[in-house]
Amino acid sequence: MTVLKSLLDVTAESYATNRKAQLEALAKLEEQLELAVAGGGERYVRRHRDRGKLPVRERLELLLDPDSPFLELSALAAWGTDFTVGASVLTGIGVVSDVECVVIGHDPTVRGGAMNPYSLRKTLRALEIARVNRLPVVNLVESGGADLPTQADLFVPAGRIFHELTELSSLGIPTLAIVFGNSTAGGAYVPGMCDYAVLVDRQAKVFLGGPPLVKMATGEEADDESLGGAEMHSRVSGLSDYFAVDERDAIRLGRRVLSRINWRKLGPGPTRTPEPPRFDPEEILGIVPPDTKVPFDPREILARTVDGSDFDEYKPLYGTSLVTGWASIHGYPVGVLANHRGVLFSEEAKKASEFILLANQTDVPLVFLQNTTGYMVGTRYEQGGIIKDGAKMINAVTNSTVPHLTVNMASSFGAGNYGMSGRAYDPRLMFAWPGAKLAVMGAPQLAGVMSIVGRASAASQGREFDEEADRTRTAAIESQIERESHAFAVTARLYDDGIVDPRDTRDVLGMSLSAVHSNRVEGRRGFGVFRM
Ligand code: COA
């Protein structure tokens, strides 16, 4: 009864055009992902291997359970900046000895694995994901510490890494450091604050100050091994719990630690039978138009995302610009809020608020599929109380305690970003499709607003308005906002947790749902459901 039907015509011209544009966007994404994988480039990777060391992605592969999936996060961090794409650190959620963990791995081929302001944000976000979802953390450590030229933007907030690691421990969330190389100064507190530390012989260097600094500070002549080697820390200082003869041994020991933590997830496992959608996820590429102004029906996406394409729509006849309803993904029940025609009116805001309250009554996680230009403006809507209705929705989103997962499918503009559980509303995980845009408003609208404001300002001061200069300025602002709204620029700043292939959305949400169920899944109680 509630299985979705599809009206998609795969022979239509628009299908082919959309698909072509999406494949082009995915090819650009692939190019950038390759840069992240390449790390510091061939020369530094070769040098690293010549030293008998494994690149971070190979360390990761050996750490994870064979053939288990890995949900990489923030792969394009620092895109478009002077720093290497990926920001010299690899983060994600994977399975180690049957335990879903957050993995944080330094890439020592990028500036010695030194941490720049983007690596810091990426690391802190990974630690936050571990804390809110109750996921154990494995650190693959080999880093030159702070990126010294950018220390001013880094040093103070970087202290938070050790704070987070400590807090995880106090919350009973295990933390492990496997130290493959340099872990100096502040970095020494990573194994220092973790519950478990494994150090690799002749490679790990864990000290507050290396030989040159010690010489400068005290005049003492010391060497790396006696100051911070694996042998010394395993036999003398006791900082190391496990002495590893080489990298593979260290990973084996790390996996053994995880196998002994007696881990139990607090949320329920999947309660429904996972059933593939009845329509092919591949077709999503033909549904989403490259022009974000052209709407598409999110039910076509849901038909290719949720179990059995089964979607029990809530209030289908009311507030129709927002589609709400119940479904399951890989066996996990979810409530879905998906924008249809972009704009949120009062009805949509009230419908969303009620729906969020209902999900909280029944402890059902929420999935937000964003494609919104924000709340409706204009005299009629202001007089109709659009601010109050938008506030209801934002209030409901803020106070909802069931896990939120958010995907920006095409556009996320204005307060629609807030109401649809954007970054500032703490979705447990948040992703975007490669063609998606995010900004305070669309680039032409923003440039147009600035032009009108400039014209009014000139008039109020009795100045002549320079039309030519205005045209140049408007074009420059529009292209700046266009650049900043691009999915790569947004993810580069860590405003989401990564860009995903639209065809993988079901699996990405499934892995995310599995991860969030490591913690309790409990809705907010106390108010019941306000009928708006
Ligand atoms: N900040 C900025 N750049 C750094 C850096 C740091 N902390 N550490 C290394 N780099 C750069 C190097 O300048 C070098 O750049 P280049 O290739 O353009 O010349 C590149 O990263 C590789 O460094 P290199 O020393 O050749 O690599 P290595 O593998 O032999 O040694 C380290 C790596 C980390 C052991 C060594 O670079 C080091 O001791 N760095 C300083 C560590 C430190 O004191 N950090 C401060 C902690 S708060």
Residues whose N, C-alpha, C, O or C-beta is under 5 A from the ligand:
A	BS01	COA	R111 G112 A114 S143 G144 G145 A146 D147 L148 N182 T184 A185 G186
